[in-house]
Amino acid sequence: MLTGLLVGLILPAAALLLFFAWKGEDTQLLDFFIRQQQNRLLSPLLSLAVLPNLGIFWIFIKRNQYMQARGVIFATLLLAVCVILLKFSA
């Protein structure tokens, strides 16, 4: 389960970093995320970053690695709580 949890947290972080590399425009990483939060775009961005978890979940299920798949689901739920908190924060 720990493997799935780690993969489920690392893949969205990597997706966010790829988006930063694509749209960063010579800013610092923290400044980029602060600006995204000010523009109310951080929660949708994080929601899209979780999509790679669907693929890794499918891979774990196909390989009958159900505990790792459970870890991916748990990581996705943790990130969903973060999205909800970001969505309704001031």
C-alpha positions in Angstrom: 0.0 0.0 0.0 2.9 2.3 0.7 4.2 1.9 -2.8 0.8 2.9 -4.3 0.6 5.9 -1.9 4.0 7.2 -2.8 3.4 6.7 -6.6 0.0 8.3 -6.2 1.5 11.4 -4.6 4.6 11.6 -6.8 2.8 11.4 -10.2 0.6 14.5 -9.5 3.6 16.4 -8.2 5.5 15.5 -11.4 2.5 16.6 -13.5 2.4 19.9 -11.6 6.1 20.4 -12.2 5.7 19.6 -15.9 3.0 22.3 -16.1 5.2 24.7 -14.3 8.1 24.0 -16.8 5.6 24.6 -19.6 3.9 27.7 -18.3 6.4 29.0 -15.6 7.6 32.1 -17.5 10.8 32.7 -15.6 9.2 32.7 -12.1 10.0 30.8 -9.0 8.0 27.7 -8.3 6.4 29.1 -5.1 5.5 32.4 -6.8 3.9 30.4 -9.6 1.7 28.5 -7.3 0.8 31.6 -5.3 -0.2 33.3 -8.5 -2.3 30.3 -9.5 -4.0 30.4 -6.2 -4.7 34.1 -6.5 -6.2 33.5 -9.9 -8.3 30.7 -8.4 -6.6 28.2 -10.8 -4.7 26.1 -8.4 -7.6 23.7 -7.5 -8.5 23.0 -11.1 -4.8 22.5 -11.9 -4.4 20.1 -9.0 -7.5 18.2 -10.2 -6.0 17.7 -13.6 -2.6 16.7 -12.1 -4.3 13.7 -10.4 -5.3 12.2 -13.8 -2.1 10.2 -14.2 -3.2 8.3 -11.0 -5.9 6.7 -13.2 -3.4 5.1 -15.4 -1.2 3.8 -12.6 -4.3 2.5 -10.8 -5.3 0.6 -13.9 -1.8 -0.9 -14.2 -1.9 -2.0 -10.6 -5.3 -3.6 -11.0 -4.2 -5.4 -14.2 -1.2 -6.8 -12.3 -3.4 -7.9 -9.4 -1.5 -5.6 -7.1 -4.6 -4.6 -5.1 -2.8 -3.1 -2.1 -0.8 -0.8 -4.3 -4.0 0.2 -6.1 -5.6 0.9 -2.7 -2.6 3.2 -2.0 -3.2 5.1 -5.2 -6.9 5.5 -4.2 -5.9 6.8 -0.8 -3.4 9.3 -2.3 -6.1 10.5 -4.7 -8.5 11.0 -1.8 -5.9 13.0 0.1 -5.4 15.2 -3.0 -9.2 15.5 -3.3 -9.3 16.9 0.2 -6.5 19.4 -0.8 -8.5 20.4 -3.8 -11.6 21.0 -1.7 -9.7 23.1 0.8 -8.1 25.1 -1.9 -11.4 25.6 -3.7 -13.1 27.1 -0.6 -10.2 29.0 0.9 -10.2 32.7 0.9 
